[in-house]
Amino acid sequence: MPTVDMSEAETFKYSRAWQVVYKTYPPVLRVLEKMGFHSGRQPWSLGTLNAKYGGEDLRRLLTAAGFEPAILAWKDSDEVLSMRKVDKRVFQWHIRLHTDGEIRGHYEYSSEGNPWRHTFEFEEAFKPDREFFAPLLREYLVVEPSANNSS
């Protein structure tokens, strides 16, 4: 992914206009989801949550690792947890937990870092990042032999 001027992205994130986006955009997303603009699950399955752990355990682990709720995101089908960790104020790791225990995650432009590419250039702007997530999740993650980043 190309380099982006960090000061520009940082300034944008903390502007008054961006604070308005944080408040108004999530309800708009929920309406669009109800209208059918987004459904199903995004790609990049990492595996499933180890049965020894629950969603709150995963939330605590991710929070301790610097993740925060991903409020500017589509809500995937059966999603119970959506968190992100911003990288260089331009990119982010995004992870989701679903009711059946499946964990999906990817690396992408953050909404603040590049709103256009984050929203409209799905295939070009998003990528799997198992190398980041596997060591982070360790024993929390059960990887099935058939799990891959494209489903």
N, C-alpha and C positions, 0 to 999 in steps of 0.2 A: 504494500500500500504506500502511496506517496507521502512525503513529508508535508506537514501542515504547520503553519505558523502558530506556535503554541500560545503566544500572547493574544493573538486574535481570537482563538477558540476560547481561551479562558475568559477574556473580556466579554464575549458573547454569552457564555454560560451564566455569568453573574450579573448580567444586565437586567434592568427592570422588565424589559420585554420578555426575556427568557423566564423570569419568575411568573409572568402571566401564563406562559405556555405550560409550565408545570401544573398550574391550577386548572386550566381550561382544556388542555388536550386529552388527558385521560378520560373524562366523560364523553368526549367526542368519539374516541376510539371504541368505547363500550357501545355507543349507539351504532357505529359502523359495523361492529361485530354482530349486533342483533339484526342488522339489515343484510347480513351475509357477505360482507366485504372480506372477512377473514374467518376461517374455520380450520379445523384439523390441527396438526402439529407441524411446527417447522422441522426441517431435517436435523441431522447431526446427533443421532442417538449415541450416548456415552455408555449406557448400560442401565442397571437398576439399583435402587437404594438397597443396601444390605438390610435384611429383615431385623437385624439387631438394633437398627436406628429408625427414628421417625422423622417426620418433616421438621419438627422443632429442633432436633439434634442437628440436622443438616443446616438449618437457618443459623444456628449458633456457630457452627464451624465456618460457614461462609462469612458471617459478620466479623468473626475474629480474624479472618483473612482479608478484610477490607472491602467486602461486598456490601451493597446497599440495595433496597428494593428498586426494581426496575419499573418506575412509574410511567415512563413514556414508551410503552411496549404493547403490542398486541397481546391479548390473553388467549393462549392456545387452548384447544379442547382439553378438558379435564385437568387443567393446570392448577396446582395448589401453591406453588412457590415460584417466583420470578425475581432473580437478583442479578446485579451487575457489579463489575469492578472496573472502574475507569482506569485507562492506561494512557499516560502522557496527555491527558485532558482531551484527546482526540478520538481514541479508540476505546473499546470496552470488551470484556469477556461477559457473556450473558449466559446464565444457566437457569434451567426450568426443571421443576419436579412435577410429575403428574400423579393422579390418584392411584394409578396402577403401579407406582414406584419407579416408572421410567424416568431417567434423567437425560436431558438433552442440553447441549451447550455449544456455543460458537464464539468466534472473535469477529468484531465488526467495528465500523465507524460508530461512535456514540452519536446520539441525537444532537448534542451540543457541538461536537467536533466537525460534523459534516451532515447537516439535516437532509440535504438532497440525496446524497448517496446512501444514507442510512434508510431512507424511506423508499426510494425509487430504483436503486441499482442493486437489487437483492443478490443476484448471483455473483456480481463483480465485487460487492462490498462485504460479503459475509464469507467466513471460512471456518472450517472445523479446527479445533485446537486441542486434540486429545493429549498432546504432550504437556499442555498446561494443566488440564483438568485432572488427569490420572494421578499425578503426585499430590495434588491438592486434596482430592477426595479419598485417597488411599483405601482404607478398609470400609469406607462408607459406600464404595462403588463395587458392584458385581458386574463384571463384563462377561457377557455370553459369547461363546465362540463365534456366533454369527453376527454379533453387533458390529456395525461399521458407521462411519460418519455420514453416509449418504442416505440413510433411511429415516 
